[in-house]
């Protein structure tokens, strides 16, 4: 079977078995698409080239370390790596102010802003998605109050009525939810910047 007829996962298996030419086929097959996507995000050829190279280095490292899970979605996985590295570029270069975790920090302050650039909107959306996924780690009562407050824009009075608790209990659950989210962020070493 010719290289252009082989599916991605077959080429990955051959690469794992020591056939470096198989990985070259993968890079040749997907390189332009990945580069175009990165270029669309960063809008700078030099930066895009660096991120493009880093993307494929990370792909190599992940495959070689045995951490790649063969799911038949190689290009989607590579594009996600490219996306994350592009977002990391903006975070590293302080295009957004950094928020530090402290007692007065409200994690949702990073989600709202004024007129945003395309890059800032992408970062905001990524942070919003990251925070929403972190809610799964909270106890049910805390997750419920957090969701109602920040995703349904409900008042604490409405939350209290909906959940059949006092306003103080609803406020307490929110407070503990924020404390627990800070702990989760610290434990997982997540950087939320905006």
N, C-alpha and C positions, 0 to 999 in steps of 0.2 A: 504494500500500500504506500502511495506517495505521501510525503509530508503534508501537502495541502489538503489531503483527504482525511487525515487523522483528526480525531476530535481532541479537544484540549486535554481532557483527563488522561487520554492515552499518551499524549506527549509528556504530561507531568509524570506519569508512571515511568516512562523511559528515562526522563531526566533524573528521577530518584535512583534509578538503576545505574546511573553513571553516563548516560548519553547526553552530553552538554549540547549537542546540535539540536536536540528536541526542544530545549529551552529557547534556543535562538529562533526556532520556528514560531514559538509562542510570542516572543517579543516582536518579531517581524509582523506577525498576524495582528497584534493588538496595539502596537506602539503608537501609531498615528491617532487612533481613537482616544487613548489615554492622554496623550500630549494635548490634543485639542480640548479635551475636557478640563485639564489643568489650566491651560491657557485662557479658557473662558472664565475661570475663577480668578486667577491672579493678574491677568492682563499685562504680563511682563515676560518677554521671551526668556531672558536669563534665569529668572526665578522659576519659570515653568520648566526649563531644562533641568535645573537642579532638583526640583520636586519629582520630575519624571524619572530621573536617575535614582533618586531615593526610593521611589515607589517600587521599581524593579529590584533594587537591592533588598528591600524588605520582603518582597515576594520570594526571592532566592533564599533569604535567611529562614523564612517561615517554612518553606518547603523542605529545605535541607535539615531543619531541626525536627522535622516530623510533625509539625503542628498544623499543617494544612489538612483540612477535612474535605475529602473529595465529595462534592455534592453536585457536580455537573454545572456549576455556576462560576467558573474561573474568572471570566471577564467582569462579572458583577463584583466579585471579591476584590479584584485588582482596582476597579473603579472606586470602591469604598476606601481602599488604602489611599489612593490618590486624593480623594475628597478629604480624608482625615489629615493627611500631610499638608494639604493646602490650607485647611483651617488652622492647623498647628503653626504654619508659617505666619499667619496674621496674628496669632496669639503671641508668638515669640517676639515679633517685631513691634510689639506694643502699639498696634494700630487701634487698640481698644484699651481703655483704662482697666487696670487690674483691680479686682475686688478681693479684699482679704477677709478671711473668716475671723470674726470677733463677735462679741456679745451684741453689738448693735447691727450687725450685718443681717439683712433679710435676703435670703437666697433669690427671692423673686424680684428684687430690685434690679437684677441684671437682665430681666426679661422685657422690661419696658423702656422705651426711649423716644426720642424725637425723630426727625427725619433721618433715615439711615441710608448709607451707601449699600450697594449690592453685596459687598464683602461683609459689612456689618450685619445685614439682614441674614446672610447665610450663617454667620457665627451665632446670631441671636436664635435662629431656628434650631441650630445644632444644640445650643445650650438648653433651649426649651425642651427639646426631645430628650436630652440627657437627664434633665431634672425630672421630667415626667416618668422616665424609666426608673429613677431612684425611688419614686414613691412606692414601688412594689416592695421595697425593703421595710417599709413602715408597718407597724401594727394597723389592723383594719380601721379602728376608730380614728387614729391619727390621719391615715391616708384619706378617709372619707371627709374629714373636716378640711384638710389641705386641698383636696380636689374641689369641694364645694366653694371654698373661698377664692381660690386662684383660677380655676377653670370654668366655674359657673358664676363667678363674680357675686356670690351671695353674701349678705351681711351676716355678722355673728348672731344677730337676733333670729334671722331666717334659718341659719344652720341649727341653732338651738331648738327651734320649733320643729324642724324637719327630723332631727335626730332624737327628739324627746329628752333633751338634757337642758340644764341651765346655761345661761350665757357664759358664766364663769367656767363651767366644765368645757364648753366649746372653745373658749379662749385658752384654757389649760391644755387641751388636746393639741391646739395649734402650736402653742409654745413648745410642747414636748416633741411635736413633729419636726419643728425647725431645729431643735437641739439634736434630735436623732439624725436629721439630714446632714447637719454639720459634721457629726461623727462619721457618718457613712462617707462623706466627701473626703474627710481626713484619712480614713482607713484605706480608701481606694485611691488616694492621692490624685483626686480629680482636680483639674484646674478649671474654674469657671471664670472666664474673663469676658468683659464686654466694654 
